[in-house]
Amino acid sequence: TPFGEAYTKGTGQAWLFLGVANSDALLYDDEWQSVLKAHPKNFKLDYALSREQKNKDGGKMYIQDKVAEYSDEIFTRMDNGAHMYFCGLKGMMPGITEMLEGVCKDKGLVWEDKLSEWKKAGQWHVEVY
C-alpha cells in the first residue's frame, strides 16, 4: 500500500515486531535485514524470540513483552496518527490487549476508550487466525 511503502520514500516509518520461538525460525530475515540496511532512518525491526530471550520478569519473550518495552514511543506514535497491525495466531491477542490495557492504566487512560479511538480513526488492524 502507499502507506506501507512510505518508509522507502523517506516520508514515513515502519516498525516491525516479529515474534517466533527461535532465531532459526525468523521469517524473511534476509529481506528484513536488507530493508533495514537500505532504510535505517525509516525502518525499525525488533524480534521477540520466546525460547532465546527473556522478558523483564525473566519469562519467555513474547510480542506483548517487546511492544511493552517501547510502549511510550508506540503510544506517542499512535497519538500522532500511526497505524498498528497485528497478524498471526488469534491466541496471541489476549496477551497483547492485556498488556495494552495495563499501559493505558499506567498512563491514566481507559483502554476501551483508547481502542475505540484507534478503531474510529482506522489505526487499529488485526488479522488473526
N, C-alpha and C positions, 0 to 999 in steps of 0.2 A: 504494500500500500504506500501511497505518498508519505503518510505519517511514519510508517515503519522504516522507510528509506531516508528520512530526513537527515539522520546522522551521517550518511555517506556524502551529503552535500554540505556538511558543516553547519546545518541550521537546526539541529536538534541533538538529542542524546538518547541512546538506547542503553538499557542496563539489564543484562540477562543474569538471572539467578537460576542455576541449573543444579538439580539435585538427583544424585544416583548413589548407589551403595558404595562403589569403589571407583577409583580413578581409571581403571581399565575398562569401565563401562560408560565413560563420558561419550555423549552423543555429539557427533560432528565437531570434535575438539579441534582438529586441524583447521577446519573452516572458521570456527570462532576465534582461534588464535590469529588467523590471517586477518580477520576483520579488526581485531584488537590492535594488531600491528599497523594496519592501514589507517585506522581512525582512532588513535589513542585519546584524543580530546573529546570524542563524541560517542565512544562505546566503552561500557564497563562490563566486566564479567566476574561473577562470583560463583564459586561452586560450594555445594553442600554435599559432602561425602560421608554418608551416615556410618560407614564401617571404618573410616580412616580419620575422621575429625571428631572432636569433642565440642559440645556447646559450652556455654559459660558455666553450666552446672555440672559438667563432667559427663553428661549423657551423649547420646548419638546426635550428630549434627544433621538437622533436617532443614528444609526450606524456611520454615517459620523461624527457626533459630537464626539463620543467616539474614533474613529480612529484618528481624528484630534488632540485629546489630546496627543496622542503618536506619532505624525507624524514624529518627528525627529528620534526616535528609529526605527520606521517602515521603513523609507526611508534608514536608515543605514543598517538594516537587508536585505532589498531588494537589496541594492548595494552589499551586501555580499552573494547573491545567494538565499535568502529566496523566498518562493512562497506565493502568495496572492490568496485566493479563496473567491468568493462571491457567495452565494446561497440564493435564496429567490424570492420575487416578483420583477418583472422587473421594477416596479415603483420606487424602491429604488436606482437604478443605476444612474440616473441623479444627485441626491444629492451627491452621493459618488464621481462620476467623477468630479463634480463641486468643491467639497472640495479638491480633489487631485490636480486639476488644480490650485487652489489657493495656496496650499502648494508649488507646483512647482514654481509658480510666486514669492512667498516669498523667495525661495531659488535661484532665478535667473535661473531657469530651464524652458524649454519649455515642457509642459505637453504632447503634441503629440509625441515628441521625446522620453520622458521617457517611455510612454506607449508602443511605438514601441520597445524600448529596452527590456522592460519586456516581451512583447509578443514574440519577436525573441528568447529570452533566455528560453522561456517556463515557465515563472514565474507568468504569469497573467492568472487566471482561473475564468470564470464567467459562472454560471449556474442559469439562471433566467427563470421564467415562468409567 
